[in-house]
Amino acid sequence: MNDYVQYAALAGALDPQARDELQAMAQGAGHEAPDLLTLRDAMGWPAQDIHTRRMTIRNQIIDGHVNVRIYRCDEDNAPTPAVLFLHGGGFFGGSLDNVEFPCRALADLGALTVVSVDYALAPERPYPAALLDCYAALRWLYLHADEYGVDKQRIVVAGDSAGGNLSLATALLDVTLGTRYLSRVVGYYPATTLVPDDDLIDTARYPVTTEKALIDGYLNGFYDSMGLVAQWYAGETDCRNPFISPLYTTPSLLAALPPMLLCCGEFDPLRLQVDAFADKACRAGVEVTSVRYCGMVHAFMDKVGVLAQTETLLRDTVAFIRGEPLVLR
């Protein structure tokens, strides 16, 4: 496994902007739990549009019900690699608009075609609806690659948090069905298991040099919500199903996956399960590149133009897609 650490000088301490975020969250804690619609409306983070090249953005409907948004810079004439992008949002929220600026930036920085997928949301449409939407979008992208100027041999799936889970699950479905449309997989702090596991929510496993109470409160608050999220998404299906919890995938199936990049913040509540999945995939023979962004918390991918680490993350993604070495900082 290739294991990289970014911003090592900050190890053990929150990035100043991450600290401000956690302090604001702590001040707002203790109020009555919001309802589903309120949670959905609150999705998204401050971001800026950093793309510099002229770009065409268009919407498409696949199979009559799956909305996608396609990003491509106008000067990129040759067939480009493509990224099927799956947004985060706990399986119950998130949207194409929430990841608009990250998708623009990724297409611009990497000379990539990015296809962002508006998949089905729980609890109205629980598993496997979202996964089937993602796979339908992947199949459509592969079959229409020539039409959209995409190199069908370089199609990558990427996603953050719940979208990272769906990226891994889509890759597993791709190899299970024998279609093998994907050349690489990218997971930004993916949820790799929805099964309760005390070892994977142990705050003592997060080495902290300062502000431990703030960090522990943040981690435990996140963990307290995971049971409801699992209930909404899995419905009546056992969460040990590997297409819900990729950490439960058999080594033989894992071994069939293409090379993968797993990115996670140092203080991300999902870091322990991301590390566990990376270790298991590596032992199964998968080519895994794991990157830890020191000082970062959950959902920092969204904050393009606000956090320097977000652009680093996107540049790391481009390097991985193109088979280039990541630049350590």
Secondary structure, DSSP 8 states (H G I E B T S, - for coil): -EEEEESGGGTTS--HHHHHHHHHHHHTTTS----HHHHHHT----------S-EEEEEEEETTTEEEEEEEETT--S-EEEEEEE--STTT---TGGGHHHHHHHHHHHT-EEEEEE---TTTS-TTHHHHHHHHHHHHHHHTTTTTTEEEEEEEEEEETHHHHHHHHHHHHHHHTT----SEEEEES-----S--GGGG-GGGS--SS-HHHHHHHHHHHHHHHHHHHHHHHTTS-TTSTTT-GGG--HHHHTTS--EEEEEETT-TTHHHHHHHHHHHHHTT--EEEEEETT--TTGGG-TTT-HHHHHHHHHHHHHHTT------
